[in-house]
Amino acid sequence: MASTRTQIGIVGAGPAGLLLSHLLAREGIESILVEDRSRTYVEERIRAGVLEQGTVDILNQTGLGERMNRESLIHDGIEIRFNGTGHRIDFPSLTGGKRIAVYGQHEVVKDLIAARLADGGVIHFEVSDVSVNDFTDTAPKIRYRKAGEGNEIACDFIAGCDGFHGICRPSIPEGILTAYDREYPFAWLGILAESTPAAEELIYTHTDRGFALLSMRSPTLSRLYLQCNPEDDIARWPDDRIWEELQRRTATADGAFRVPEGPILQKGITPMRSFVVEPMQHGRLYLAGDAAHIVPPTGAKGMNLAVADVRTLTTALVAFYKNGDVTRLGEYSARCLRRVWKAQRFSWWMTTMLHLNRADSPFDRRRQIAELDYVTSSETAMRSLAENYVGLPFDDPVAVN
Ligand SMILES: Cc1cc2nc3c(=O)[nH]c(=O)nc-3n(C[C@H](O)[C@H](O)[C@H](O)COP(=O)(O)OP(=O)(O)OC[C@H]3O[C@@H](n4cnc5c(N)ncnc54)[C@H](O)[C@@H]3O)c2cc1C
């Protein structure tokens, strides 16, 4: 078995793993990434697309902003539409000038991979049989196979950034982690379409037919979602049915609004779930991003939380390597979870406020409309939504260089 050594072994080259490797390299800390998919696959995997102000800031501060600043769409607000009428929530005026950027997660991944490889970073793509070993003593190891050959990475710490279906979290012995889980009785049918975005900003709609979200990835690519049943089969959603349903769920009372249609490039159904494990660390294995928690996408928090986790982990690892200080490593899980749970609350709240739950009583439906009315008419309520949407401030005073 070929053996190499590094300081941090990272499993998973999604946003969490790649950004961690990038931030560590800037601090002079070595890492090696292993990823079971190909580079092309991870660079083309369409997922999240809303970057909080803090995510934009960290990418800019660490030299990753060039293409993002050129190609991203900066949004100053969102629209919430119900009863056929739209209500805009203006972020800068409610949050002291904060905004969001629309820039696909796969574009962030492309920028990160390019930066890591340009800096001499090591990413092993298309590996198999990955395992994490000996992380409860001081010499953890990642083992994997590449082109049929066995390999081992000896390291000081392992970062489990391998997403919800990865192997790191299940490698922690039973009884250590507590999982908090909620499944929702709906899913999102998402499409990527070659069509002009319906509006300059995202539109969230609540109707008696269910929820819809009109988003975008560029001036010529729309990302559009429909609430559907988790058991729905995508084969039952031909393109015509998708467009018809989008038109019905986004119609305005005056009948003037139309979603621009175009060829559908990708479509898929994603179930909605809230999930957190506590703690996010065991021994020298630290979980980050979707490996530790997932949120329903309504609050646009998934990738932003992954970024926040690795920011916290970087700060802790820098304190360890520069000053021999283990305090922040010990605090890693608690620090991350404070933010994670607030993002869980916000994502759950946006989801339950906007989706049609067929089990709801007529009382619940009226309460839901009252909540939408309140959140779009009270400045205090709008400020709370805006503050969470653009990303809560970090309570961590240490900035990443
Ligand atoms: C289908 C889907 C759609 C989504 N859509 C949205 C959205 O519209 N809006 C939103 O805000 N959020 C969305 N999210 C959430 C968001 O994309 C995630 O929160 C984000 O990807 C988290 O980043 P991560 O790096 O933690 O995990 P991931 O991006 O999942 O990265 C984990 C990486 O680990 C790799 N990996 C897995 N197992 C192994 C292994 N055994 N060995 C080596 N590598 C491994 C994976 O291939 C992957 O590259 C979506 C998520 C999914 C799954």
The ligand as an ORCA input file, in Angstrom:
! r2SCAN-3c Opt
* xyz 0 1
  C     -29.568     17.393     -5.076
  C     -29.255     18.593     -4.205
  C     -29.764     19.844     -4.557
  C     -29.491     20.945     -3.740
  N     -30.020     22.151     -4.087
  C     -29.808     23.202     -3.272
  C     -30.384     24.452     -3.568
  O     -31.094     24.612     -4.553
  N     -30.136     25.491     -2.715
  C     -29.358     25.340     -1.587
  O     -29.145     26.295     -0.837
  N     -28.787     24.167     -1.300
  C     -28.999     23.105     -2.102
  N     -28.446     21.924     -1.803
  C     -27.566     21.862     -0.631
  C     -26.117     22.252     -0.966
  O     -25.831     21.918     -2.286
  C     -25.201     21.536      0.036
  O     -25.511     22.034      1.309
  C     -23.714     21.696     -0.262
  O     -23.374     20.951     -1.403
  C     -22.879     21.226      0.935
  O     -21.531     21.157      0.570
  P     -20.603     20.016      1.146
  O     -19.249     20.278      0.608
  O     -20.786     19.893      2.596
  O     -21.195     18.651      0.561
  P     -21.253     18.138     -0.941
  O     -21.408     19.249     -1.885
  O     -22.263     17.037     -0.951
  O     -19.814     17.525     -1.201
  C     -19.416     16.281     -0.679
  C     -18.399     15.674     -1.612
  O     -17.948     14.434     -1.074
  C     -17.896     13.467     -2.101
  N     -18.008     12.155     -1.463
  C     -19.118     11.549     -0.984
  N     -18.800     10.346     -0.475
  C     -17.467     10.193     -0.633
  C     -16.556      9.167     -0.315
  N     -16.975      8.031      0.274
  N     -15.263      9.337     -0.602
  C     -14.842     10.472     -1.210
  N     -15.664     11.492     -1.548
  C     -16.955     11.357     -1.246
  C     -19.065     13.836     -2.995
  O     -18.920     13.328     -4.311
  C     -18.979     15.351     -2.977
  O     -18.144     15.863     -3.980
  C     -28.694     20.798     -2.587
  C     -28.177     19.553     -2.266
  C     -28.464     18.441     -3.041
  C     -27.921     17.102     -2.630
*
